[in-house]
Amino acid sequence: MMFPLSILFGALVGFALGLTGGGGSLLAVPLLVYGLAIAPREAFGVSLAAVGATALIGVVPRIRAGQVELGTGVLFAVAGMFGAPLGTWVAGRIPETVLLTMFAMLMLMVAWRLWNKSKAKEDVPQTVDDKNSHRSSCPRTADGKLCLTSRCALLLVVVGLVTGFLSGMFGVGGGFVIVPALVLFSGMSIHKAVATSLLVIVLVSISGVASHFAAGRGISLEITGLFVIGGVIGMSLGGLVSKRLPATVLQKVFATGIVAVAIFIVSTTLV
């Protein structure tokens, strides 16, 4: 029974990742804990490994297509790789029931952000020639290239550290933080941000998994592999659907689903 369920759950996670460029691991942890009866701490490790591997498979064709902004993504990811071990260390000192409750609270915050974002217009990147460009943390040239000022680099590093911390603590890839951060702070278009977030997820997940093992916690390679197989299938389907349905509709549906799962986690954990 675990074999088909692992693939099915992986497909659901990959589908969410393909739709939004993030948020897949928010579903992975509760599916692993409540669907496959895996201990929360191990579930965080499996989630990181599976989501990172799925993102790696998804980002390769996007890099070839020139959709990924490598320099910005690497800077963001390197900062995240330093934050992941700290998150893992903190998670090891928190009771599992408290950790799951905190994770549910994080899910509710993400759902709120997604819902609000679905009502807003897509951000338009500012350029250095824009008369309002002083408002942008990371202005861009007329041809769209990032002007990496000291303020811009500091912002990307700080947000990257936060993303890495969340990844290590909760086993999340951090795409739900990465995508809006890249759009808001680097002036990147939403489509390029989704593609670049996959690169960041890959690198931050590597650091998170390594710190997970360094802390003496193992993960099931079998379940991780099955999750990745399902994730690749789900990501392909998610990418197709995202091109056919309005982004606002997808974000509201996904936000509603996250709220439902968060309520389930809280009710199950606290009862």
PyMOL commands that set and color helices and strands:
alter all, ss='L'
color gray80, all
select helices_A, chain A and resi 2-20+24-35+40-64+70-91+96-118+133-135+150-170+175-186+190-214+221-244+247-270
alter helices_A, ss='H'
color red, helices_A
deselect
rebuild
show_as cartoon
